[in-house]
Amino acid sequence: MFLLLKKVPYLPSSKEQTVNVMKHLSGRSGRLADLGSGDGRLVFAASSAGFQCTGFEINSILVAYARAKAQWTGLPSSQANFVKTDFWKTDLSSYNNVTAFLAPGAMDVLGDKLLKELPDGAFLVSCRFPVPHWTPQSSIGSGLDQTWAYDISAVRASLKKSTEST
Ligand SMILES: C[S@@+](CC[C@H](N)C(=O)[O-])C[C@H]1O[C@@H](n2cnc3c(N)ncnc32)[C@H](O)[C@@H]1O
C-alpha cells in the first residue's frame, strides 16, 4: 500500500505551471532539488535563474534526454545535474529549495520526509497537489497549473503549535 501511494507517473509540467514555479522561487537562491525531474524542464528553468540544480529521476530514458539537452545547451553540471536515483532513498538535507510535481497519494509521505530532512529556511514548491495539513506561504494559479509554496520553518512552527493546542 505504502509503495503504491508513492508511485508517480511521468507527466511534464505545462508552461504556465513552470512560470508559476519560477514566480515562487523569485528572490531565492542556492541549491535546488527537483524530485522526479522528467525531461528536466523545471531544472532548466531554475538553473537559468541561477540555482545550482539537481534533478532526481528514476526513468533512465528521461535522465539521458535531460543530460543530453544540458550538454547541447552547454550547461555545466554544477548548474544542472541529473542523477538516476530514487529520491525517496536520497537524503535531501543539503538542499534549501525543492520542487515537486508528483501525485496526490505521495504528498503526505513527502511532507514527512521533508520535515525530517530539510534545513530551517528551506522552501518547497509543489505543483498541482498540495501537501496535506501544511499551510502554504502562497499559491499561484488554478486548476491543473496551481502551485503552492511552503516555508519549511513556518510549517514546522505551525505544526508544533497545532500539536500543542490539541
Ligand atoms: C509528474 S512527472 C514531473 C516531471 C517534471 N518534474 C516536470 O515537472 O515536468 C514525475 C516524474 O517523477 C519521476 N519519479 C517517480 N517516482 C520517482 C522516484 N521515486 N525517484 C525519482 N523519480 C521519480 C517519474 O518518472 C516522472 O518523470
The ligand as a Gaussian input file, in Angstrom:
#p B3LYP/6-31G(d) Opt

LIG

0 1
 C        4.687000      14.254000     -12.915000
 S        6.308000      13.928000     -13.548000
 C        7.079000      15.528000     -13.382000
 C        8.284000      15.712000     -14.272000
 C        8.981000      17.061000     -14.178000
 N        9.369000      17.400000     -12.810000
 C        8.118000      18.174000     -14.734000
 O        7.626000      18.963000     -13.898000
 O        7.935000      18.235000     -15.950000
 C        7.013000      12.981000     -12.195000
 C        8.354000      12.339000     -12.501000
 O        8.815000      11.697000     -11.315000
 C        9.530000      10.531000     -11.694000
 N        9.604000       9.677000     -10.499000
 C        8.585000       8.969000      -9.956000
 N        8.988000       8.353000      -8.835000
 C       10.314000       8.678000      -8.669000
 C       11.284000       8.331000      -7.693000
 N       10.986000       7.556000      -6.649000
 N       12.532000       8.847000      -7.811000
 C       12.846000       9.650000      -8.882000
 N       11.954000       9.996000      -9.843000
 C       10.699000       9.525000      -9.745000
 C        8.717000       9.971000     -12.852000
 O        9.479000       9.087000     -13.633000
 C        8.336000      11.273000     -13.580000
 O        9.293000      11.596000     -14.546000

